Amino acid sequence: MILTPDRKNSSIYIIALIMPFWAFVNALRNVNLPHSKNVIWLFVIFYGLNFTPSIREDDADGLRRIEHYELYTSDRFMNWDKFLQKFNGPVEDSYTDFMEPLLMYFSSKVSSDFHFLFGLYGLIGGYFFSRIIDLLVRLSNFKYDKYILPYFTAALLFVPFWHIQGFRFWLATIYFLWCILKYFETRKIIFLLLTLFTLTIHFSYTFGIIMIVFFAFVPKNNLLPFYLMYFVSLLISNIDVLSIGNFIGQFSSGYEYKVQGYAGEAYKEVVNELSQFESNWYVDFREIGIKLITNTFILISFFYYRKKISLSSHKEILILSLIMLSLTNVVSNVPSMGRFYTPSYFILFYFILVAFKWKIIDSFLKKMHFLFMPILFIYSLVELRIGCDNFPISNFFTNWFLIPFYTPVSTIIDNIKDLIL
């Protein structure tokens, strides 16, 4: 019996419901196929419905979201009017973002189980995550190749689906990147304008909008100014973000309060204390390694490939990455602003994928393969290890039909440590 395309697609989705994890792995192996993006989307929803905080964590983003959600579900008097008051209260308590509070409010009217909330996170975030993969594949004409696969893998691991526990910044980032990739696919300015909606997801993407505005209006005929901007930015850090907060405060006291909170000394001390726990060399090396690849690539491309890139129709991708990296370098010493390296690296790696396809830098990547490959391997391995913190082992074996009959209580890393300790 020969399966028609419709029947074949139906069987693929049935398998995705019965064996979600293995269908997800197969979708990644066949990422060029049209249905793969939807199978990946389904798995991210499944992951959200099974989201499990590690029993060894007591201050993770996911736990804070669960605790916040419990405030909604336990408040019998929480109605629409009371909810709206949260946007108009004292600045230290009021919301400056809209997306997550709205999702929590409406979810709390349906279920008191936080798994439902995270399933909704997966539904929304999984759409943009899966579409980013699809766009990255199509725009770079990606094919599995030993020279380019490590960059493709690392690009996806800059924004992995397990970052769903930090939902606000994760969703803002993948939506932001989706808009950028759609712009490069269509060259329609509307997609750059759509990045404005990131402000409803995470207020810090005010900085992301600044980068996009700069990119939209600056002349792009010559690569040299952007290279120079990047090299200069390596020597500059920590601008006075508090003064920016005071300026923004002329329009929104809530924004001013948030900016001062993130840039203040108290928050810096908290970040410094947390960073002391990341003592394993490979955790620190993953960041150092990516910066080493970034700086090496930009330096070599400046001296040897600038003319070739300038003649390419894809030079605007590199220009955007240089702008984003430069501006992020300038503010990187401010706690939490270093997170903007994530979208910056993603765009740079997107350019690497495209440039390899069009044989702009293929010889360079092949020469640097044995230096860069171990770095990218370690980066990917550490990110996968982080993903184990909230990944229940049951995700390997269960499926959509069993969700009502079980509740995962421990993660892969919990199970491993229970065996070792």
Residue pairs with C-beta under 8 A, 6 or more apart in sequence:
3 11
9 35
12 23
12 35
12 39
13 35
13 38
13 39
13 42
15 23
16 23
16 24
16 27
16 39
16 42
16 43
17 42
17 399
17 400
17 401
18 399
18 400
18 401
19 399
20 42
20 43
20 46
20 395
20 399
20 400
21 43
21 395
21 396
23 39
23 42
23 43
24 39
24 40
24 42
24 43
26 39
27 33
27 35
27 36
27 37
27 39
27 40
27 43
28 36
28 40
30 36
31 133
31 137
31 142
32 137
32 142
32 143
36 133
36 134
37 130
37 131
37 133
37 134
38 130
40 126
40 129
40 130
40 133
41 126
41 127
41 129
41 130
42 126
43 126
43 161
44 122
44 125
44 126
44 129
44 130
44 161
44 164
45 119
45 122
45 123
45 126
46 122
46 395
46 400
47 122
47 161
47 162
47 164
47 391
47 395
48 115
48 118
48 119
48 120
48 121
48 122
48 123
48 125
48 126
48 164
49 115
49 116
49 118
49 119
49 122
49 403
50 115
50 392
50 394
50 395
50 398
50 403
50 408
51 62
51 114
51 115
51 118
51 164
51 165
51 390
52 390
52 391
52 392
52 408
52 409
52 410
52 411
53 60
53 62
53 63
53 66
53 165
53 390
53 411
54 60
54 389
54 390
54 411
54 413
54 414
55 409
55 410
55 411
55 414
56 413
56 414
56 417
57 63
57 389
60 165
60 389
60 390
61 165
61 166
61 167
62 118
62 164
62 165
62 166
62 390
65 114
65 117
65 118
65 165
65 167
66 114
68 104
69 104
69 107
69 108
69 114
69 117
70 114
72 78
72 104
72 105
72 107
72 108
73 108
73 112
74 112
75 82
78 105
78 108
83 101
83 105
86 93
86 94
86 95
86 101
87 94
87 95
87 98
87 101
88 94
91 253
91 254
91 256
91 257
92 257
94 254
95 101
95 254
96 203
96 252
96 254
96 255
96 258
97 168
97 200
97 201
97 202
97 203
98 200
98 201
99 168
99 171
99 200
99 201
100 167
100 168
100 201
103 117
103 120
103 121
103 124
104 117
107 116
107 117
107 120
110 116
111 117
115 407
118 164
121 164
121 167
121 171
122 161
122 164
124 171
125 161
125 164
125 167
125 170
125 171
125 174
126 161
128 171
128 174
128 175
128 178
129 159
129 161
129 174
131 178
132 159
132 174
132 177
132 178
132 181
133 156
135 178
135 181
135 182
135 185
136 142
136 152
136 155
136 156
136 181
136 350
136 353
138 185
139 181
139 184
139 185
139 350
139 353
139 354
140 152
140 350
140 353
140 354
140 356
140 357
141 357
142 148
142 152
142 353
142 357
146 369
147 356
147 362
147 365
147 366
147 369
148 352
148 353
148 356
148 365
150 372
150 373
150 376
150 377
150 380
151 349
151 352
151 353
151 356
151 365
151 376
152 349
152 353
153 376
153 380
154 290
154 345
154 349
154 376
154 379
154 380
155 345
155 346
155 349
155 350
155 353
157 379
157 380
157 383
157 384
158 342
158 343
158 345
158 346
158 349
159 170
159 173
159 174
159 177
159 342
159 346
160 383
160 387
162 386
162 387
162 389
162 390
162 391
163 169
163 170
164 170
165 390
168 201
168 202
169 202
169 204
169 339
171 201
171 202
172 198
172 201
172 202
172 204
172 205
172 208
173 342
173 343
175 197
175 198
175 201
176 195
176 198
176 205
176 208
176 343
177 343
177 346
177 347
179 191
179 192
179 194
179 195
180 191
180 192
180 195
180 212
180 320
180 343
180 347
181 350
182 188
182 191
183 189
183 191
183 192
184 316
184 317
189 216
192 212
192 215
192 216
195 205
195 208
195 209
195 212
196 209
198 205
198 208
198 209
199 205
199 206
199 209
203 255
203 258
204 258
204 262
204 336
204 337
204 339
206 248
206 255
207 327
207 331
207 337
207 340
208 340
208 343
210 327
211 323
211 324
211 327
211 340
214 323
214 327
215 319
215 320
215 323
218 323
220 315
220 316
220 319
222 310
223 306
223 309
223 310
223 315
223 318
223 319
224 306
226 318
226 319
226 322
226 323
226 326
227 298
227 302
227 306
227 322
229 322
229 323
229 326
230 298
230 322
230 325
230 326
230 329
232 326
233 325
233 326
233 327
233 329
233 330
234 295
234 329
236 329
236 330
237 329
237 330
237 331
237 332
237 333
238 331
238 332
238 333
238 334
239 330
239 331
239 334
241 259
241 262
241 263
241 331
241 334
241 337
242 259
242 260
242 263
242 264
244 259
245 255
245 256
245 258
245 259
245 260
245 263
246 256
248 255
248 256
248 259
249 255
249 256
249 257
261 267
262 334
262 335
262 336
262 337
263 334
263 335
267 335
267 336
268 335
270 335
271 335
271 336
278 284
282 378
282 381
282 382
283 382
285 378
286 378
286 379
286 382
286 383
289 375
289 376
289 378
289 379
290 341
290 345
290 375
290 379
292 375
293 372
293 375
293 376
294 325
294 345
294 348
296 368
297 348
297 352
297 364
298 322
298 325
300 364
301 309
301 318
301 361
301 364
304 364
305 360
305 361
305 364
308 360
309 315
309 318
309 355
309 360
309 361
312 355
312 358
312 360
314 351
314 354
314 355
314 358
314 360
317 347
317 350
317 351
317 354
318 348
318 351
318 355
320 347
321 344
321 347
321 348
321 350
321 351
324 340
324 343
324 344
324 347
325 341
325 344
325 345
325 348
327 340
328 337
328 338
328 340
328 341
328 344
331 337
331 340
332 338
332 341
352 361
352 365
355 361
355 362
356 362
356 365
365 372
385 413
388 411
388 412
388 413
388 416
389 411
389 413
390 411
391 411
391 412
392 408
392 409
392 410
392 411
392 412
393 408
393 410
393 411
393 412
393 415
394 406
394 408
395 408
398 406
410 418
